[in-house]
């Protein structure tokens, strides 16, 4: 029976790529936009990352005003925030957004980092052009955030250049984990991640590379789908969603990963734009 009302726990992928958007004939089926996920916890809206997929999500939200939402950022590399200046609901008075990041303190604050992106001559209008109420909230990875009554976000630090944050969203007895932009140490599972994803219903994980590719990509801050499988098995997590696809992995390449992952751990999901999952 489908969940309704306050029991609803559902997500939709609006952007599944890493590093840079890659539209074109080779990425039609899985999508070319960068990281952005819409999450519905009962009546509450949470947005995971603000990559180029945020633009399409914003267009879909326009008729739902007034909008009140939390936008949780893993980090502030451009592929995870570049959709924000094109997020139309942010230009509508009456909407309210809380943008949160756990990787910047003590050196930086989220608001000043976003102001550095939206500044001449890089961008023609500043952050204060937004008409919606925009709150910029910094925390430290490892803290637990009470987002709404009955909606909690546990957090953990990730191994990525300039740091990043993983999230475990808990609602209605279910848990979804969003763990992207992290590099693993071969043969040594990340204890921060294992603790975060223990027993989770769904783990969305940084699967930028294959194990074979990873050998030549050390210190770039990303992981593999095979490591995602290993982590989920070690943490007794129910399902893995392969995410943050390399821009050079076209639809045919992703089909091969999907087949290999299904053979290795049946039920594994390969994220694609438009895919909706109910927990």
N, C-alpha and C positions, 0 to 999 in steps of 0.2 A: 504494500500500500504506500502510495506516495506521501511524503511528509507535507504537512500544511501548516500555515500560521507560524507559531513560535518554534515549531519543530523543524522548519525548513533549514537545510544545510546544503547548499548547492553552489557550484562554481562554474564559471565559463572562462575559457581561454580567449583573450583578445590579442595577445602577442606571445610568441613562443620561441623567438630567436634570441641569440646573444650577439654581442659585439657591434653589429650594425644591421640595419634593416636591409633586406635583400629581396625586393619584389621582382617578379619575372616569371617566365613560363616554367622554369624549373622548380618553383616553390609554390605553385598554385594550390596544391592539395593540403600541405601542412602549414603554409602561410609564411610571410616574410617579415612581419612586424616584430619588434622587440618587446621584451617582457612586460606583460600586463594581464592580471587575472581579476575578474569580478567574483566576489564571494558574498553570498547571501546567508546570513545567520538569522533566521526568523525575519523580522522586519528590518534588520540592520544591514547596511551595505559597507563592506570592506573592500578596498582595492589594494592588490598586492603589486607594487611597482608601477612606475609611470613612464614606461617606454613608449614607442610609437603606437602600440596598440591602444593606448589611452585615448587617442583621438576618436577612434571608432566607438569605443565605449561611451565617451562623452556625448557623441551624437545620438546614441541609443537612449541616453538618460534624459535628454532634453524635455520630453513630455512627462517626466516624473517629478518635476519640481513641486515643492521645495525639496532639495536633496540634502541629506545630512549623512556624511560618510567619513570614515577613517581611511587614509591612504598610507600604507605601511611600505617604507622603502628598505630594500636590502642594503643599498648603498647609493652613492650619487655619481657613479660613472655615467657618461652621457647616454648609453643605451638603456639606462633604467630611469632616466628623468626627462628625456627629450620630447616626450609627448605632452608634458605639462603646459607649455605655452600655447598648445593647440586644443586644450581641454575646454570646450565651449561652456560647460556648466560653471566653470570658475569665473566666467565673465557675466554671470547672471546674479543680480542682487537677490537675497533671500536664501540662497544656497549656503551651506556651511561645510567646510572641510577641515579636518585635522590631519596634517602631514607629520609623520613621525619617522625618525631615523635614530639608530642606536650605535652608529659607527664613528661619529664625528668628534665627540668630546674627548679630550679637553681642548684640542687645537682649534676646532671650528664649531660653528652653529649652523643648523640646517638653513635657516632663513638667509644668512649671508652667502652660503654656497649657491643657493638658487638665484640670489641676486647677481652673483658673478656670471651665471649662465645667461640671464636675461638682462644684458647691459650692452650699450653701444660700444664698439661697432659690431658686436656679435649678434645682437638682436635689437629690433627697433623700439621695443617698449619694455619698461621695467616690471618687476613683480607686482608693484602696487597698482598696476593697471586693472587687476582683478577686482570685480565688483562683489563677488561672493565673500563671505567671511572666511578668511584663510588663517589658520593657526599653525605655527611651525613649532613642533615639540621635539626636543632632543631627550634621549635617554641613553643608558649604557647597556650594551648587549649583556644579557644575563638576568635582566630585570623581568618581572612579570607585569603586564599591562592589563588593566581592567578596562576594556573598551566600551562595553555596554553591560547592563544587567544580564548575566548569563553568558557573556562572551568574553573569554580571557585569551590573551596572547602571551605565551611563554616565549622567551627569546634566548638566543645563544650566539656567541661570536663565531664567525667563519674565517677560514684561512684564505684571504684574498688580498691582493695589493690595495693599500689604503683602507683595509678592513671592510667587513660586511657583517650582516646580521641574518640569522635564520629565525623563523617564526613557527610556533605551534599554536594554531587557533583551536580552541576547545569550545564546543557548544552542544548542548543537548546530549551529553554523554559520548560525543564523537570528537575525533581529533584529526585535523588536517595539518600537515607540515609543509612549509615552503622553504626549501634549503637550496639556494642557488648562488652561484659565484663563490665556489669553495674548491680548494685543491686538496686532494688526499695524499697521504704518505703511503706508498705501496706497502702492503703487509701490516699496516698499523691503523686500524679503524679510528676515526676521530671520536674521542670520548664525548666531546661536546655534542656532536651530532647524534651519537648513539643514545645519549640521555634525552635529547629532544624528541627523537622519533619513536622511542620505545612504545610498542603496542599501538601505534597510530593507525587510523583507518586508511589514510592515503598520504604518501610522501611524494611531493613534487621536488625532483632532485636535478642538480646541475649535471647533465649528461652530454656536455659539449663534445667530448671525444669518445673514441673507442680506446680500449686498453692498448691496442697497437699504435694508435696515433699519439697517445699520451707520452710515450717514450721521448718524442721530439718536441713536446710542449710543456716541459717542466718549468715551474715558476711562473706560468702564465695565469694561474689562479683559477683553474677549472678542473673538472673531474670527468668521469666516464660512466656510461650506463652500466657497465659491469660492476663498478664500485657501488653504484646505487643498489644493484641487486644484492651485493654482499652485505651492505649496511642494513637493508630491509630484512634480510634473513637473520642477521645477528640480533636485530632489535625486535624481531617478531612483529614487524609492521605488515599490515594486510596487503596493500597494493602500492606499487611504484608507478609514478608518472614520469616518463622521460621528457626532459625539458631543457630549454636554453640551447637549442640546436645550433651547431656551427653554421655560419652563413654559406659555407661551401658544401654543405650536405644537402643535396637536392632531394626531390621527392623520391626518386629511385633509391638513393642511398638510405633515406629514412625508412623506406619499405623494407630494405634488408635488415636494418636494425630492429624494426618491429618484429620481423619473423624470428630473428635470433633471440630477441628478448622473450618472446612468447614461448619459444622452445626451452629457454633457460629457466624462466619463472612465469608460468601461465597466469594470465590475467594482467600482466604488465601493460600499461597504457603508454602510447606515444602521443604527447600533446600536439594538438593542431588547432588552428584558429577556428572558433565556433563550437568546439567540443564542449558539451555541458555534462557535468557529473554531479549526481546527487548522492550524498553520503547517508 
